[in-house]
Amino acid sequence: MTAKDWFMDFARGTALGVGMLPGASAGTIGIIVNVYDKLIGGLSGLRKQFWKSVVTLIPIMLGWVIATVVLVYAEKKLWDYIPFIIVSLCAGITIGGLPVVTDGIGKPKVGGKEISLIAVGIIVGAGIGVLSVLAYIFNWFSFEAAYLNPNQNWWIYIVTVLVGAVAAAACIIPGVSGAMILFIFGLYNPVLEIYIGESSIIHNHDRLGSGLLLTLCLVVGIVVGLVSIAGLLKKALDQHKRSTYSLIFGFILGSVVSMFVNNQIWPTYSNPNNNQPWQFIVGGVVLLIAAAIMFLLVKKRKKDTQEDTEK
């Protein structure tokens, strides 16, 4: 790998950092900047060609991590002021990236099987957010409270591993965002607050041990998701493409609902500082603009790919 190739992969990796925002699919971004195939190849080759895959992944992952830290920190700081606009931006990116998934379903007429799978996906995607809101309203459980007192809520360690695995696997599926998975489950802000904010381990040293353990659980989940679940998903996409993409399409549609109806955004609707009419108006405009830009980028990338194939 030449120095130029290394820095190009690093730059493309920084673009993937956008995928750490809820709703922005790292898989879709990877396709747009033409690094998706290299990323998947590197991840899938870790078992058979470990060192070669590591060399391939280092610049991509390094750029990804650096961009993620910067963007996530900015998002966290802005969340207290414009939560609805942030969610609208992320939802717009998600909607604009849907052609990646619909192309996977294919042009033949969608039959009853595909419609059923889309419906199942919608129910699951929307149901996660609705369930988290019900949990918030009726005080069934609170992920934020559990993260602040994990030793009294031991189950949160297991949940973190499981959700981390699903989120990591989702990162490589075009159109699905790993951060969105964390967000609709209600774990996105609690995870960030381990390191950012007044209750972080930086300011509250009593959380140091539990915070690092929760981080370790998330990392374990991510590794499991990337190495194991990602392989199963790739196999499903290869062998049952239309069915898998139909389910993914439905899940994304349902997840858009969950982005606006989950236990992290729900409290802001009753907050006088966040429920001003101008925020909802601006949020709607931002959603439309983000969806349009993402849609055009995806279509341009598809056109460029077709032209390269024809040459």
C-alpha positions in Angstrom: 0.0 0.0 0.0 1.4 3.4 -1.1 1.3 6.4 1.2 -1.2 8.0 -1.2 -3.5 5.0 -0.9 -3.1 4.9 2.9 -4.2 8.6 3.3 -7.0 8.1 0.8 -8.3 5.2 2.9 -7.8 7.3 6.0 -9.9 10.1 4.4 -12.6 7.7 3.5 -12.5 6.3 7.0 -13.2 9.8 8.4 -16.3 9.9 6.2 -17.5 6.7 7.9 -17.5 8.7 11.2 -20.7 10.2 10.0 -22.2 6.8 10.4 -21.8 7.1 14.2 -24.6 9.6 14.3 -28.0 8.0 14.8 -29.5 7.2 11.4 -26.5 7.8 9.3 -25.5 4.4 7.9 -21.8 3.8 7.8 -22.5 1.1 5.1 -24.2 3.7 2.9 -21.5 6.3 3.5 -18.9 3.5 2.7 -20.6 2.9 -0.7 -20.7 6.6 -1.5 -17.0 7.1 -0.8 -16.1 3.8 -2.4 -14.6 2.1 0.7 -17.4 -0.4 1.5 -16.0 -3.4 -0.4 -12.6 -2.9 1.1 -14.0 -2.6 4.6 -16.1 -5.8 4.2 -13.2 -7.6 2.6 -10.9 -6.7 5.5 -13.4 -7.7 8.1 -14.3 -11.0 6.5 -10.6 -11.8 5.9 -9.6 -11.5 9.6 -9.8 -15.2 10.2 -7.9 -16.5 7.1 -5.5 -13.5 6.4 -5.3 -11.8 9.7 -2.3 -9.5 9.2 -3.1 -8.6 5.6 -6.6 -7.6 6.7 -5.3 -5.6 9.7 -3.0 -3.6 7.3 -6.0 -2.9 5.1 -8.2 -1.9 8.0 -5.8 0.3 10.0 -6.1 3.6 8.0 -9.9 3.1 7.5 -10.5 2.4 11.2 -8.2 5.1 12.4 -10.0 7.8 10.3 -13.3 6.3 11.4 -12.4 6.6 15.1 -11.0 10.1 14.9 -14.1 11.4 13.0 -16.4 9.6 15.4 -14.9 11.2 18.5 -15.2 14.7 17.0 -18.8 14.3 15.6 -20.2 12.5 18.7 -18.7 15.1 21.0 -20.3 17.9 18.9 -23.7 16.1 18.8 -23.7 15.5 22.5 -23.1 19.2 23.2 -25.8 20.3 20.8 -28.4 17.8 22.1 -29.4 19.9 25.0 -30.4 22.8 22.7 -31.7 21.3 19.5 -32.6 17.6 20.0 -35.4 17.6 17.5 -33.3 19.2 14.7 -30.5 16.7 15.3 -32.9 13.7 15.1 -34.5 15.3 12.0 -31.1 15.5 10.3 -30.3 11.9 11.1 -33.8 10.7 10.0 -33.3 12.6 6.7 -30.0 10.9 6.1 -31.7 7.6 6.8 -34.6 8.2 4.4 -32.3 9.5 1.7 -30.2 6.4 1.8 -33.2 4.0 1.3 -32.4 3.5 -2.5 -29.4 1.4 -1.4 -31.8 -1.0 0.2 -34.6 -0.9 -2.4 -31.9 -1.7 -5.1 -31.1 -4.8 -3.0 -34.7 -5.9 -3.1 -34.6 -5.6 -6.9 -37.0 -4.5 -9.7 -39.2 -7.6 -10.0 -42.6 -7.2 -8.6 -42.7 -7.3 -4.8 -44.8 -10.3 -3.7 -46.6 -11.3 -0.6 -43.4 -12.7 1.0 -41.6 -9.4 0.6 -44.5 -7.4 1.8 -44.8 -9.6 4.9 -41.1 -9.3 5.7 -41.3 -5.5 5.3 -44.3 -5.4 7.7 -42.4 -7.5 10.2 -39.4 -5.1 9.9 -41.6 -2.1 10.4 -43.2 -3.6 13.5 -39.9 -4.5 15.0 -38.2 -1.2 14.2 -41.0 0.9 15.5 -41.8 -1.4 18.4 -38.3 -0.9 19.9 -38.8 2.8 20.2 -42.4 2.6 21.4 -41.4 0.0 24.1 -38.7 2.3 25.3 -41.2 5.2 25.7 -43.6 2.9 27.6 -40.8 1.9 29.8 -40.0 5.6 30.4 -43.7 6.5 31.1 -44.5 3.6 33.4 -41.0 3.4 34.9 -40.5 -0.3 33.9 -36.8 0.2 33.6 -34.4 3.0 32.7 -31.2 2.5 30.8 -29.8 5.8 32.0 -30.5 5.0 35.6 -29.0 1.5 35.1 -25.8 3.0 33.6 -25.4 5.3 36.6 -25.9 2.4 39.0 -24.9 -0.7 37.1 -23.9 -2.7 40.2 -27.5 -2.5 41.3 -28.7 -3.3 37.8 -26.5 -6.2 36.8 -28.6 -6.9 33.7 -27.3 -3.8 32.0 -23.9 -5.4 31.4 -25.6 -8.2 29.4 -27.8 -5.8 27.5 -24.8 -3.7 26.6 -23.0 -6.7 25.1 -26.1 -7.8 23.1 -27.1 -4.4 21.8 -23.4 -3.6 21.0 -23.2 -6.8 18.9 -26.4 -5.9 17.0 -25.3 -2.3 16.5 -21.8 -3.3 15.2 -23.3 -5.9 12.8 -25.8 -3.2 11.6 -22.9 -0.8 10.8 -21.9 -2.9 7.7 -25.4 -3.2 6.3 -26.1 -0.4 3.8 -29.0 1.8 5.0 -28.8 0.7 8.7 -26.9 2.7 11.3 -25.3 1.1 14.3 -25.7 4.3 16.3 -29.4 4.3 15.3 -29.7 0.9 16.9 -28.2 2.3 20.2 -30.4 5.3 19.9 -33.7 3.6 19.5 -32.9 1.1 22.2 -32.1 4.1 24.5 -28.4 3.3 25.0 -26.9 6.0 22.8 -26.8 8.9 25.3 -26.1 6.6 28.3 -23.0 5.3 26.5 -21.8 8.8 25.6 -22.4 10.0 29.1 -19.8 7.5 30.4 -17.1 9.9 29.0 -19.0 13.1 28.2 -20.9 15.3 30.6 -21.0 16.1 34.4 -21.8 12.5 35.3 -18.9 11.1 33.2 -16.1 9.1 34.7 -13.9 12.1 34.1 -15.9 14.2 36.6 -17.3 11.4 38.8 -14.4 9.1 39.7 -16.8 6.8 41.6 -18.1 5.6 38.1 -14.6 4.8 36.9 -14.7 1.0 37.5 -18.3 0.5 36.3 -17.8 2.9 33.4 -14.8 1.0 32.1 -16.5 -2.3 32.6 -19.5 -1.1 30.6 -17.1 0.1 27.9 -15.5 -3.3 27.9 -18.9 -5.0 27.5 -19.7 -2.7 24.6 -16.3 -3.5 22.9 -16.9 -7.2 23.4 -20.3 -6.8 21.8 -18.9 -4.9 18.9 -16.2 -7.5 18.3 -18.7 -10.3 18.4 -21.0 -8.4 16.1 -18.3 -7.6 13.5 -16.7 -11.0 13.5 -19.6 -13.4 14.0 -23.0 -11.7 13.3 -21.6 -9.8 10.3 -20.6 -13.0 8.7 -24.1 -14.4 9.1 -25.6 -11.3 7.7 -23.3 -11.4 4.7 -24.3 -15.0 4.1 -28.0 -14.1 4.3 -27.5 -11.2 1.9 -25.7 -13.5 -0.5 -28.2 -16.5 -0.4 -31.5 -14.7 0.4 -30.9 -11.2 -1.0 -34.5 -10.1 -1.7 -35.9 -11.5 1.6 -33.1 -10.0 3.7 -33.3 -6.6 2.1 -37.1 -6.6 2.4 -36.7 -7.2 6.1 -34.0 -4.5 6.4 -36.2 -2.0 4.4 -39.1 -2.5 6.8 -36.8 -2.3 9.8 -35.4 1.1 8.6 -38.9 2.5 8.0 -39.9 1.4 11.5 -36.6 2.8 12.9 -37.4 6.2 11.5 -40.6 6.2 13.7 -38.5 5.1 16.6 -36.0 7.9 16.1 -38.9 10.3 17.0 -40.5 8.1 19.5 -38.0 6.7 22.0 -37.1 7.3 25.6 -34.2 9.7 24.8 -36.2 12.2 22.6 -39.5 11.8 24.3 -38.7 13.9 27.5 -37.6 16.8 25.3 -41.1 17.2 23.8 -42.3 18.4 27.2 -39.2 20.6 27.8 -40.0 24.3 27.2 -36.5 24.9 26.0 -36.8 22.2 23.3 -40.5 22.3 22.2 -40.5 25.7 20.6 -42.4 25.8 17.2 -39.4 27.1 15.3 -37.4 23.9 16.2 -40.1 21.7 14.6 -40.3 23.9 11.5 -36.5 23.9 11.1 -36.4 20.2 11.9 -38.8 19.5 9.1 -36.8 21.6 6.6 -33.5 20.0 7.7 -35.1 16.5 7.3 -36.1 17.2 3.7 -32.8 18.8 2.7 -30.8 16.0 4.3 -32.9 13.3 2.6 -32.6 15.1 -0.8 -28.8 15.4 -0.5 -28.3 11.8 0.6 -30.6 10.6 -2.2 -28.7 12.4 -4.8 -25.3 11.2 -3.5 -26.5 7.6 -3.5 -27.9 7.9 -7.0 -24.7 9.5 -8.2 -22.6 6.7 -6.8 -24.8 4.1 -8.4 -24.5 5.9 -11.8 -20.7 6.1 -11.4 -20.5 2.4 -10.6 -22.6 1.5 -13.6 -20.4 3.6 -15.9 -17.2 1.9 -14.5 -18.8 -1.5 -15.1 -19.6 -0.7 -18.7 -16.1 0.5 -19.5 
